[in-house]
């Protein structure tokens, strides 16, 4: 009997069916899993662009993908702390920094991994209790920074990156030490050994970073509190000379708030000309600061008062230098009160003092320019006498 031809129809159908099952219609590719590092980079970029609120969501999403009690969560916790500081939500910021501090208790974890001293320094500034609690956090940060500095110094040779890092750590350390001095001069001034601790700390700061202005400014503050004005002036001069001729972008130039404090110290030490120099530079950098305009007006008032009473000698003076100073003082104080109103500034004592000074100036100089003496745009015209005196002041 002849062999029959095998029936391949069913098998071919099965093959085609299997082929269709394997190939099928192309499906939509699934999205790659979210990466905490990418989300944190996105949050950081958003924060740097000024969109503070927009940085919260990616940073929180990154934290949600991590174990919040692990070292891997440190970058997210630190970033969320900084974001909420910028938002003004201090309680939330403190919570995130405390979580980070619980993970890296001694600040020994590498900064690349989110460790280090920064969270301790933030917690010192954000402390609800202040006083000893702030000191404890500052000291914890200082210990971490000293270890990092020593590790850098142990290297035989540092490249430019290493040198910059050493400078940054040294400045942060001196900042922490000087901050502790400030606490002992205020919140903890009642302690018996407060003055001795201030002396030890300020000595350390000036020895560790003699090339930075902040330690010398802090030393001057201590000396003023001790009524050692000559020593205070010497320290202030040394602090100011370190940066007064440098451009604003120099890393040696102190930050804006530190220089505002410097101006106050210069005024307390009767270094009025130097104080006005600092304040004029600050106004050039930011002309919206109520406090800077107020201090400039107050400083010029004091300067004019001394000139009028013959307490200071004026080169090529005609006996009217005090008037020039007071005209400028009135301009600074008026600008301060204008900004005070626009910004709804909260320091009422500052506003009241500015008004008191203006009242005294009006009694001596007479009434200010009236509306009839304004130009079409509402700007005030200076009278010839005031204008000439301002030019004389600019040339002196």
C-alpha positions in Angstrom: 0.0 0.0 0.0 1.4 3.4 -1.0 2.2 5.9 1.7 -0.2 8.7 2.0 1.0 12.3 1.8 1.1 13.8 5.2 -1.5 16.5 6.0 0.5 19.7 6.9 -2.4 22.1 6.9 -3.0 22.0 10.6 0.7 22.2 11.5 1.1 25.2 9.2 -1.9 26.9 10.8 -0.4 26.3 14.2 2.9 27.8 13.1 1.3 30.9 11.7 -0.8 31.2 14.9 2.4 30.9 17.0 4.2 33.4 14.9 1.4 35.9 15.3 1.5 35.4 19.0 5.2 36.0 19.2 5.3 39.0 16.9 1.9 40.5 17.6 1.3 44.2 17.3 4.0 46.6 18.6 3.2 47.6 22.2 4.0 51.1 23.7 7.4 51.0 25.5 7.2 51.3 29.3 8.7 54.4 30.9 12.1 53.8 32.5 12.0 53.7 36.3 12.4 57.0 38.1 15.9 57.7 39.4 16.4 59.5 42.7 19.6 61.1 41.5 17.9 62.4 38.4 15.1 63.8 40.4 17.5 65.5 42.8 19.4 67.0 39.9 16.1 68.3 38.5 15.1 69.8 41.9 18.5 71.4 42.3 18.4 73.0 38.9 14.9 74.2 39.5 16.0 75.8 42.8 18.9 77.5 41.2 16.6 79.0 38.6 14.6 80.6 41.4 11.6 78.4 41.3 11.7 77.4 44.9 8.2 75.9 45.2 8.8 74.0 42.0 11.8 72.2 43.5 9.8 70.7 46.3 7.9 68.0 44.2 10.9 66.3 42.6 12.9 66.4 45.8 10.1 64.8 47.8 9.6 62.2 45.0 13.3 61.4 45.2 13.1 60.9 49.0 10.0 58.7 48.6 12.0 56.3 46.4 14.7 55.9 49.1 14.9 54.5 52.6 14.5 57.7 54.7 16.7 56.3 57.4 19.6 55.2 55.1 22.7 57.1 54.1 21.3 57.2 50.6 18.6 59.6 51.7 21.1 62.2 52.9 21.3 64.2 49.7 17.5 64.4 49.5 17.0 65.3 53.1 19.7 68.1 52.9 18.2 69.5 49.7 14.7 69.5 51.2 16.0 71.3 54.3 17.5 74.0 52.2 14.4 74.3 50.0 12.2 74.9 53.0 14.6 77.4 54.4 14.2 79.4 51.2 10.4 78.9 51.5 10.5 80.3 55.0 9.1 77.0 56.4 11.6 76.8 59.3 9.8 73.9 61.1 9.9 71.7 58.0 13.5 72.6 57.3 14.5 71.7 60.8 12.7 68.4 60.5 14.6 67.4 57.4 18.0 68.5 58.8 17.3 66.6 62.1 16.6 63.5 60.0 19.9 63.9 58.2 21.7 64.5 61.5 20.3 61.3 62.9 21.8 59.3 60.0 25.2 61.1 60.0 25.6 61.8 63.7 29.2 62.8 63.7 29.4 64.3 60.2 31.9 61.7 59.1 30.1 60.5 56.0 31.6 62.0 52.8 30.0 65.2 51.6 29.7 63.5 48.2 27.2 61.2 49.8 25.4 64.0 51.6 27.4 63.9 54.9 29.5 66.6 56.5 29.0 69.6 58.7 26.4 71.6 56.7 23.3 70.2 58.4 24.7 70.9 61.9 25.4 74.5 61.0 21.8 74.9 59.7 20.4 73.4 62.8 22.4 75.8 64.9 20.9 78.7 63.1 17.4 77.2 63.1 17.4 76.2 66.7 14.1 77.0 68.5 15.9 77.2 71.9 19.0 79.1 70.8 21.6 79.5 73.5 23.4 76.3 74.5 21.4 74.3 71.9 22.8 76.5 69.1 26.3 76.3 70.6 26.1 72.5 70.6 25.1 72.3 67.0 27.8 74.8 66.0 30.4 72.8 67.9 29.3 69.6 66.2 29.8 71.3 62.8 33.1 72.7 63.9 34.4 69.2 64.9 33.4 67.8 61.5 35.1 70.7 59.7 38.3 70.3 61.7 38.5 66.7 60.6 38.0 67.6 57.0 40.6 70.3 57.1 43.1 68.0 58.7 42.5 65.4 56.0 43.3 68.0 53.4 46.4 69.3 55.2 47.6 65.7 55.5 47.9 65.5 51.7 51.4 66.4 50.6 50.2 68.6 47.7 46.9 70.1 46.9 45.7 71.0 43.4 43.6 74.1 42.7 40.4 72.2 43.5 41.9 71.0 46.8 43.1 74.5 47.7 39.7 76.0 47.0 38.1 73.3 49.1 40.6 74.0 52.0 39.7 77.7 51.8 36.0 76.9 51.8 36.3 74.6 54.9 38.5 77.0 56.8 36.1 79.8 56.2 33.1 77.7 57.4 35.0 76.7 60.5 35.9 80.3 61.4 32.2 81.2 60.7 31.0 78.6 63.1 33.6 79.6 65.8 32.6 83.3 65.4 28.9 82.4 65.6 29.6 80.7 69.0 31.3 83.9 70.2 28.2 85.8 69.2 26.0 83.4 71.2 28.2 83.8 74.3 28.0 87.6 73.9 24.2 87.5 73.8 22.1 84.5 74.9 24.8 83.1 77.2 26.4 86.3 78.4 25.1 85.6 81.9 27.4 82.5 82.2 30.4 83.1 84.5 33.0 81.9 82.0 31.4 83.5 78.9 34.1 86.1 78.5 36.9 83.5 78.8 35.2 81.3 76.2 34.9 84.3 73.9 38.6 85.0 74.3 39.6 81.4 73.5 37.3 81.1 70.6 38.2 84.4 68.9 41.9 83.6 69.4 41.4 80.3 67.6 39.5 82.0 64.8 42.2 84.6 64.2 44.9 82.0 64.2 43.1 79.5 61.9 42.1 82.2 59.4 44.1 85.4 59.7 43.6 86.2 56.1 39.8 86.4 56.4 38.0 89.5 57.7 35.3 87.8 59.8 37.6 86.7 62.7 39.0 90.3 63.1 35.5 91.7 63.0 34.4 89.3 65.7 37.4 90.2 67.8 36.5 93.9 67.4 33.0 93.1 68.7 34.4 91.5 71.8 36.8 94.4 72.4 34.0 96.9 72.1 32.0 95.0 74.6 35.0 95.2 76.9 35.3 99.0 76.2 38.8 98.5 74.7 38.1 100.8 71.8 41.7 101.3 70.6 42.1 97.5 70.3 38.6 97.3 68.6 39.7 100.0 66.0 42.9 98.1 65.3 40.9 94.9 64.7 38.3 96.7 62.5 41.0 98.3 60.4 42.7 94.9 59.9 39.3 93.4 58.9 38.5 96.2 56.5 41.9 96.4 54.9 41.6 92.7 53.9 38.9 93.4 51.3 38.2 97.1 50.9 40.1 97.3 47.6 38.9 93.9 46.2 36.1 93.5 43.6 32.6 92.4 44.9 33.0 89.0 43.4 36.2 88.2 45.4 35.7 85.3 47.8 37.4 87.3 50.5 34.7 90.0 50.6 32.3 89.2 53.4 28.6 88.6 52.6 26.1 91.5 52.7 24.8 90.9 56.3 28.3 90.6 57.7 29.2 94.0 56.2 26.0 95.6 57.5 27.1 94.4 61.0 30.6 95.8 60.3 29.2 99.2 59.5 27.4 99.2 62.9 30.7 98.2 64.7 32.6 101.0 62.8 30.0 103.5 64.0 30.3 102.3 67.6 34.1 102.6 67.4 33.8 106.2 66.1 35.2 105.2 62.7 32.5 107.2 60.9 34.2 107.7 57.5 35.0 104.0 57.2 31.4 103.2 58.1 30.0 105.5 55.4 32.5 103.9 52.9 31.2 100.4 53.7 27.5 101.6 53.5 28.0 103.4 50.2 29.4 100.2 48.7 26.5 98.2 50.0 24.0 100.6 48.5 25.8 100.2 45.2 25.3 96.4 45.4 21.7 96.5 46.7 19.8 99.8 46.9 16.7 98.2 48.5 18.0 97.6 52.0 16.1 99.7 54.6 18.7 99.1 57.2 21.6 100.2 55.0 20.0 103.5 54.1 19.0 104.1 57.7 22.6 103.4 58.9 24.0 105.7 56.3 21.7 108.5 57.4 22.5 107.9 61.0 26.2 107.8 60.4 26.2 111.0 58.4 24.1 112.7 61.1 26.7 111.7 63.7 29.5 112.8 61.4 27.8 116.2 60.9 27.2 116.6 64.7 30.9 116.0 65.4 31.9 118.5 62.7 29.5 121.1 64.0 30.8 120.7 67.6 34.5 120.8 66.4 35.1 117.3 67.6 36.7 116.4 64.2 38.9 118.4 62.0 37.9 118.9 58.4 40.6 119.6 55.8 39.9 122.7 53.7 36.7 123.2 55.6 34.8 126.5 55.7 33.0 125.7 58.9 29.9 124.5 57.0 31.0 120.8 56.5 28.5 119.7 59.1 25.7 121.1 56.9 26.9 119.1 53.9 26.9 115.9 56.0 23.4 116.6 57.3 22.0 117.3 53.9 23.3 113.9 52.8 21.9 112.4 56.0 18.5 113.7 55.2 18.6 112.1 51.8 19.6 108.7 53.1 17.0 108.8 55.9 14.2 109.8 53.5 15.1 106.9 51.2 15.1 104.6 54.2 11.6 105.6 55.2 10.4 105.4 51.6 11.5 101.8 51.4 10.3 101.2 55.0 6.8 102.0 53.8 7.0 100.2 50.5 8.3 97.0 52.1 6.1 97.2 55.2 9.2 96.9 57.2 8.7 95.4 60.7 11.4 97.1 62.8 9.3 100.0 64.2 12.1 101.2 66.4 14.2 101.8 63.3 11.5 103.8 61.6 10.8 105.9 64.7 14.5 106.7 65.1 14.8 107.7 61.5 11.8 110.1 61.9 13.4 111.6 65.1 16.7 112.2 63.2 14.8 113.8 60.3 12.9 116.1 62.7 16.3 117.3 64.2 17.7 117.8 60.7 14.6 119.9 59.7 15.0 122.0 62.7 18.6 122.8 61.7 18.4 122.9 57.9 14.9 124.1 57.4 12.0 122.6 55.5 12.7 120.3 52.6 12.0 121.1 49.0 8.3 121.7 48.4 6.1 120.3 45.7 6.3 123.5 43.8 10.1 122.9 43.4 9.5 119.5 41.7 10.0 118.8 38.0 7.2 117.4 35.7 8.1 113.8 36.6 7.7 114.5 40.3 11.5 114.5 41.0 12.8 117.0 43.5 15.1 119.8 42.2 18.0 120.5 44.6 18.5 124.1 45.4 21.8 125.6 44.3 23.2 125.8 47.8 22.5 122.1 48.5 23.8 121.1 45.1 27.0 123.0 45.5 27.5 121.5 48.9 26.9 118.0 47.6 29.5 118.5 44.9 32.0 119.8 47.5 31.3 116.6 49.6 31.9 114.4 46.6 35.2 116.1 45.8 36.4 115.9 49.4 
